[in-house]
């Protein structure tokens, strides 16, 4: 059983972070910001097949592949598809 306690200050901080993230743009594209409310368990990983599209968006620095990664954004069309 996992119990998380939220204080009013913590909730206010999260809402401000959400507003800040929504205001950021990348090359004129606004982000889609959603609050994650589910709890993730340790040790869960993607299958190799599921990881392929994620890996395609990663640019790793030669010699430091596991520590320096640029994650290129996934482009979603205006209609939310794609």
C-alpha positions as CSV (number, residue, x, y, z in Angstrom):
1,X,0.0,0.0,0.0
2,X,1.3,3.4,-1.0
3,X,-0.1,6.6,0.6
4,X,0.8,10.0,-0.7
5,X,0.0,13.1,1.4
6,X,-0.6,16.4,-0.4
7,X,-0.2,19.7,1.4
8,X,-1.9,22.9,0.2
9,X,1.6,24.4,-0.5
10,X,2.6,21.3,-2.5
11,X,-0.6,21.5,-4.6
12,X,-0.1,25.2,-5.2
13,X,3.5,24.5,-6.3
14,X,2.4,21.8,-8.7
15,X,-0.3,24.1,-10.2
16,X,2.3,26.8,-10.8
17,X,4.7,24.3,-12.4
18,X,1.9,23.2,-14.7
19,X,1.2,26.9,-15.7
20,X,4.8,27.5,-16.3
21,X,5.2,24.3,-18.5
22,X,2.1,25.3,-20.5
23,X,3.6,28.7,-21.2
24,X,6.8,27.3,-22.7
25,X,7.0,26.8,-26.5
26,X,9.5,25.1,-28.7
27,X,10.0,26.7,-32.1
28,X,6.5,28.2,-31.8
29,X,4.8,24.9,-30.8
30,X,2.9,24.9,-27.5
31,X,3.4,21.8,-25.3
32,X,0.7,19.4,-24.2
33,X,0.8,19.4,-20.4
34,X,-1.0,16.8,-18.4
35,X,-0.7,16.0,-14.7
36,X,0.3,12.4,-14.0
37,X,-1.7,11.1,-11.0
38,X,-0.9,7.4,-11.2
39,X,1.9,5.9,-9.2
40,X,4.7,4.3,-11.2
41,X,6.4,1.2,-9.8
42,X,10.2,0.7,-9.8
43,X,11.6,-1.8,-12.2
44,X,9.0,-1.4,-14.9
45,X,10.4,-1.1,-18.4
46,X,9.3,-1.0,-22.0
47,X,9.7,-3.9,-24.4
48,X,12.3,-3.5,-27.2
49,X,9.5,-3.1,-29.7
50,X,7.8,-0.3,-27.6
51,X,11.2,1.4,-27.0
52,X,12.0,1.7,-30.8
53,X,9.9,4.9,-31.3
54,X,11.3,6.4,-28.2
55,X,14.9,5.6,-29.2
56,X,14.3,7.2,-32.6
57,X,13.8,10.6,-30.8
58,X,17.0,10.3,-28.7
59,X,20.3,11.8,-29.7
60,X,23.2,10.5,-27.6
61,X,26.5,12.2,-27.1
62,X,29.3,10.0,-28.4
63,X,31.3,8.5,-25.6
64,X,28.7,9.5,-23.0
65,X,25.7,7.7,-24.4
66,X,24.0,6.9,-21.1
67,X,24.5,10.3,-19.5
68,X,24.0,12.9,-22.2
69,X,20.9,12.6,-24.2
70,X,18.9,15.1,-26.2
71,X,15.3,14.1,-26.5
72,X,13.7,15.5,-29.6
73,X,10.0,16.3,-29.2
74,X,7.3,14.1,-30.7
75,X,5.4,16.2,-33.2
76,X,1.6,15.9,-32.8
77,X,-0.7,17.4,-35.5
78,X,-3.2,20.1,-34.5
79,X,-6.0,17.5,-34.5
80,X,-4.1,15.5,-31.9
81,X,-3.5,12.6,-34.3
82,X,0.0,11.6,-35.4
